[in-house]
Amino acid sequence: MAKKLISIATLFVLMAVSVFSAFAVEDETKNALVYGDVNIDGDITVIDATDIQKYIVGLEEFTADSKSVADVDSDGAISVMDATSIQKYIVGLNDCGKVGQQFVTE
């Protein structure tokens, strides 16, 4: 009987660990920055491209994270070319720079 209880307890512990591990991986992925997701909402949309255009003309302020993921062509500047790359990505064209890739600090 004791062996059976230990086996059941071990099973519950293993199940709990695997559930918590799955949530930890999901949270890391959820909070990961992605090139092109300028407003950091988890989606790359025309709103992100528009935010870049607003930023360029001084109508929008960016956080450090937004600045990092807005420069999708990695030329060191946030420009209309970055907004264009996001628009290309949205409609499925090639030559989108790093749009859609996870941001990695260099």
N, C-alpha and C positions, 0 to 999 in steps of 0.2 A: 504494500500500500504506500509506503514511504517513497519508494522508487517512482511510483506512478505520480504522486504529488510533485516530486522534484522534476519529473519530465514535463508535467503540465506547466509548472512555474517557469521552467526554462523556455518552453514554447512561447508563453506570454511575454517574457522578457525579450526574446528574439523578435517577436512580432512588433513589440513597442519600439525597439531600436530601428527596425527597418522602416516603420512609419515615420518616426522622427527624422531619420536620414533622408527620406523622400521629401519631406517638407523643407529641410535645410537646402537641398539641391534646388528645389523650386524657388526658394527665396533668393538664392544666389543668382539664378538665371533671371528672375523677375527684376532684380536691382541692377543687372548688368547694363552698362551703357552701350548703345548701338549707334554707329555712324548713321546720320540722317534723321535720327529721332531727336530733333532739336528741342522740342518742348518736354522731352523725357516722359511721355505718357504711355510708352510701350508700343506705339504704332508709328509707322512712317507714312505720312499723308501729305496732301497739298498744304496743309496748315504749317507743316515744318518748312516747306519751301517758302511760303509766304512770310513766316517769321524771319527767315534769313533776309528777304527783301526789305522788311521793315527795319531790321537791324542795320542794314547797309545805309539806309537813309535817316537813321537816328530815331525811329519811332518805337523801337523795341530794345530793351536791355537784356543781355544774356548773362546767365550764371557761368561760372567757370566750366561746369560740366557741359552746358549747352554750347559754349565756344569750342570745346574739345571735339564734340561730335558733329559740329556744323561744317568744319573744314574737311569735307569728304574727299577732296582731291589732294589733300596733304601738301598744299603749296605754301602754307603758313599764313594765309589770309582767308577771311570769310568773304566770298564774292558771289556775284550772280551766277558764276559757273557752278558753285556748290548747289545753289537752288535748282539750277537746270539739271544737275546730276540726280537730284532727288526726284524731280519730275520724270526724268527718263526711267528711273527705277520703278516708279509707281505704275507706269504704263508698260513695263516689261522690256524696255530697250537695253542694249548693252552699253558699255562705256559709262558706268555710273560711279566710278571711283570706288570708295570703300563703303558706299551706302549699303546698309543691311548687315555689315560685318560687325562683330563685337569690338568695342573700343578697347584697345590695350595700351596702357601707358608704356612709353618707350624709354 
